Amino acid sequence: MPCIGPDTIVISLQNGLCNQEVLSKYVEEERIILGFGKIGTELPEPGVCVGKPEPGVSMYFGAVKNNPKVQAMGVALEELFQAGGCNAAFVDDIQLYIWRKAISNCGYNTVCAVLGLPVGAVLRSQQGNELVMGVWKECCDVAKALGIGDLW
């Protein structure tokens, strides 16, 4: 808290849901930007982690509650990421993007962890595809029930 003043905008670039709820305990939602990266990771052997950025936009972020101050910060942050070589986008409705990423991770990460298989092996089998799709469908149903939108 000593680093956060009354005009500080807090930015969380972290996968997952509920980051907004945690941060809003410390600053008003009008000063929060949320986001995440689309950079897959492969573990070809113990102790070796290889980043695999997806084509297109690699970093998404947006305001919890849009206002001129957060809008200016978001645009500036997008420009900084772009200048540094990271394809980034400051978007209007970050919640849709966050939920899509969480749903994707739930399908791939959970099924791969439970089966002890890499994603390629899971997706090459009909049963693996069915498991992933089942998880995605259930997550989309939850998002729809919460009023996020129909993401299926």
C-alpha positions in Angstrom: 0.0 0.0 0.0 2.8 2.5 0.5 3.4 2.4 -3.3 -0.3 3.1 -4.1 -1.5 6.7 -4.0 -4.9 8.2 -4.6 -4.2 8.5 -8.4 -2.4 5.2 -8.9 -3.9 2.9 -11.5 -3.3 -0.8 -10.6 -2.7 -3.2 -13.5 -3.0 -7.0 -13.1 -1.8 -9.0 -16.0 -2.6 -12.4 -14.5 -4.6 -15.4 -15.7 -7.7 -16.3 -13.8 -11.0 -15.0 -12.5 -11.5 -12.9 -9.3 -8.4 -10.7 -9.7 -10.8 -7.7 -9.8 -12.4 -8.7 -6.5 -9.0 -9.0 -4.8 -7.7 -5.7 -6.1 -10.9 -3.8 -5.4 -10.3 -4.4 -1.7 -7.4 -1.9 -2.0 -8.3 0.5 -4.8 -11.6 1.6 -6.5 -12.6 -0.4 -9.5 -12.3 2.9 -11.5 -8.5 2.6 -11.1 -8.1 -1.1 -12.1 -6.9 -2.6 -15.4 -7.0 -6.3 -15.9 -5.4 -8.5 -18.5 -3.5 -11.6 -19.4 -1.1 -12.9 -22.0 -1.7 -15.6 -24.7 1.6 -17.3 -24.4 1.5 -21.1 -24.1 4.2 -22.9 -22.3 5.7 -26.3 -23.1 7.8 -28.4 -20.7 9.8 -30.7 -23.0 11.8 -32.0 -20.1 12.2 -31.4 -16.3 13.5 -27.9 -15.6 13.1 -26.7 -19.2 10.2 -24.2 -20.0 9.7 -23.0 -23.5 7.3 -20.1 -24.2 5.1 -20.5 -27.3 3.3 -17.2 -28.1 0.2 -17.7 -30.1 -0.1 -15.8 -33.4 -1.9 -12.5 -33.3 -2.4 -10.5 -30.2 -0.3 -11.8 -27.3 -1.5 -9.5 -24.5 -5.0 -8.3 -23.8 -6.0 -5.8 -21.1 -8.9 -3.4 -20.3 -10.5 -1.3 -17.6 -12.8 -2.8 -15.0 -14.7 0.5 -15.2 -13.8 2.7 -18.2 -13.1 6.4 -17.6 -10.8 9.0 -19.2 -7.9 8.4 -16.9 -7.9 4.6 -17.2 -8.5 4.9 -20.9 -5.4 7.1 -21.3 -3.3 4.7 -19.3 -4.6 1.7 -21.3 -3.7 3.4 -24.6 -0.3 4.3 -23.3 0.3 0.8 -22.0 -0.7 -0.7 -25.4 1.8 1.6 -27.2 4.6 0.6 -24.7 3.9 -3.1 -25.3 3.8 -2.6 -29.1 7.1 -0.6 -29.0 8.7 -3.4 -27.0 7.7 -6.0 -29.6 4.7 -7.5 -27.8 1.5 -7.4 -29.8 -1.0 -6.0 -27.3 -4.5 -4.7 -27.3 -6.4 -2.5 -24.9 -10.0 -3.7 -25.3 -13.4 -2.4 -24.3 -14.8 -5.4 -22.5 -12.0 -7.3 -20.8 -14.3 -9.6 -19.0 -15.2 -11.5 -22.1 -11.6 -12.0 -22.9 -10.7 -13.0 -19.4 -13.5 -15.6 -19.3 -12.5 -17.0 -22.8 -8.9 -17.4 -21.5 -10.1 -19.0 -18.3 -12.4 -21.4 -20.2 -9.6 -22.3 -22.6 -7.2 -23.0 -19.7 -9.8 -25.1 -17.8 -10.2 -27.3 -20.8 -6.6 -27.8 -21.8 -4.7 -27.5 -18.5 -7.1 -29.6 -16.4 -7.5 -32.5 -18.9 -3.8 -32.5 -19.6 -2.9 -32.5 -15.9 -5.4 -35.3 -15.0 -4.3 -37.5 -18.0 -0.6 -36.6 -17.6 -0.4 -35.9 -21.4 0.7 -33.0 -23.5 -2.1 -31.1 -25.3 -1.1 -32.5 -28.7 -1.6 -36.0 -27.5 -5.0 -35.2 -25.9 -6.3 -33.5 -29.0 -5.2 -36.3 -31.3 -7.7 -38.6 -29.6 -11.5 -38.5 -29.9 -11.8 -39.1 -26.1 -9.4 -36.3 -25.3 -11.3 -33.9 -27.6 -14.6 -34.9 -25.9 -13.2 -34.3 -22.5 -11.9 -30.8 -23.4 -15.1 -29.9 -25.1 -17.1 -31.1 -22.1 -15.1 -28.9 -19.8 -15.5 -25.9 -22.1 -19.2 -26.4 -22.4 -19.7 -26.5 -18.6 -17.5 -23.4 -18.2 -19.5 -21.6 -20.9 -22.8 -22.6 -19.1 -21.4 -21.0 -15.9 -20.4 -17.8 -17.7 -23.9 -17.6 -19.2 -25.6 -18.2 -15.9 -23.5 -15.4 -14.3 -24.5 -13.0 -17.1 -21.1 -12.8 -18.7 -22.5 -13.8 -22.1 -23.0 -16.8 -24.3 -19.4 -17.8 -25.0 -20.2 -21.2 -26.4 
